[in-house]
Amino acid sequence: MNVEAKWPGSVHDSQIYRECSLSNRFARGEFDGYLLGDQGYPCQPSLLTPYPDPGPQRFDVAHCRTRARVEMTIGILKSQFQ
């Protein structure tokens, strides 16, 4: 689990990811897995982003559904820990 709470809301998520320890740890191969990002993130070996249009529909649908669940979970956590 990794939380970066020091950034103001106007900072783009991709900048936060680039500068966080989690990004560096993935780059060094400390984790075996993947993160999901939206179109604002660069595609990296450990960071999966949607295909540009037109992409494989099944992948993009699965990616979108999974990210939606993650975003809902983050929303719930934010409401609990204001």
C-alpha positions in Angstrom: 0.0 0.0 0.0 1.3 3.5 -0.8 -0.3 6.8 0.0 1.0 10.2 -1.3 -0.9 12.9 0.6 1.5 15.8 0.3 0.4 17.1 -3.1 -2.2 19.9 -3.7 -5.3 18.9 -5.7 -4.1 20.9 -8.8 -1.1 18.6 -9.4 -1.7 16.1 -12.1 -1.7 12.4 -11.1 1.1 11.5 -13.6 3.5 14.0 -12.0 2.7 12.6 -8.5 3.4 9.1 -9.8 6.6 10.1 -11.5 8.0 11.6 -8.3 6.7 9.0 -5.8 8.6 6.2 -4.2 6.2 3.6 -5.6 7.2 4.6 -9.2 10.9 4.2 -8.4 10.3 0.8 -6.7 8.4 -0.5 -9.7 11.2 0.7 -12.0 13.8 -1.1 -9.9 11.8 -4.3 -10.2 10.9 -4.6 -6.5 7.2 -5.4 -7.3 5.8 -8.1 -9.6 2.5 -6.7 -10.9 0.8 -3.9 -12.7 -0.8 -0.6 -12.0 -3.7 0.8 -14.0 -3.6 4.4 -15.3 -5.8 6.5 -17.4 -4.9 8.3 -20.7 -2.9 10.9 -18.8 -0.2 8.5 -17.8 2.6 7.3 -20.0 2.5 3.6 -20.8 5.3 1.8 -18.9 6.1 -1.9 -18.3 4.3 -1.8 -14.9 1.7 0.9 -15.7 -1.1 -0.2 -18.0 -3.0 2.5 -19.8 -5.9 2.2 -22.3 -5.1 1.7 -26.0 -5.4 4.8 -28.2 -8.5 4.8 -30.3 -9.3 2.4 -31.8 -7.9 -0.2 -29.4 -8.8 -3.7 -28.5 -12.4 -3.3 -27.2 -12.3 -6.1 -24.6 -9.1 -4.8 -23.0 -10.4 -1.3 -22.8 -13.7 -2.4 -21.4 -12.0 -4.5 -18.7 -9.5 -1.7 -18.0 -12.3 0.9 -17.6 -14.4 -1.3 -15.3 -11.5 -2.1 -13.1 -10.4 1.5 -12.9 -14.0 2.6 -12.1 -14.0 0.2 -9.1 -10.7 1.6 -7.9 -11.9 5.2 -8.3 -15.1 4.4 -6.3 -13.0 2.8 -3.6 -10.8 5.9 -3.4 -13.9 8.1 -3.2 -15.1 6.0 -0.2 -11.7 6.3 1.5 -11.7 10.0 1.0 -15.1 10.4 2.5 -14.0 8.4 5.5 -10.8 10.3 6.1 -11.5 13.9 5.3 
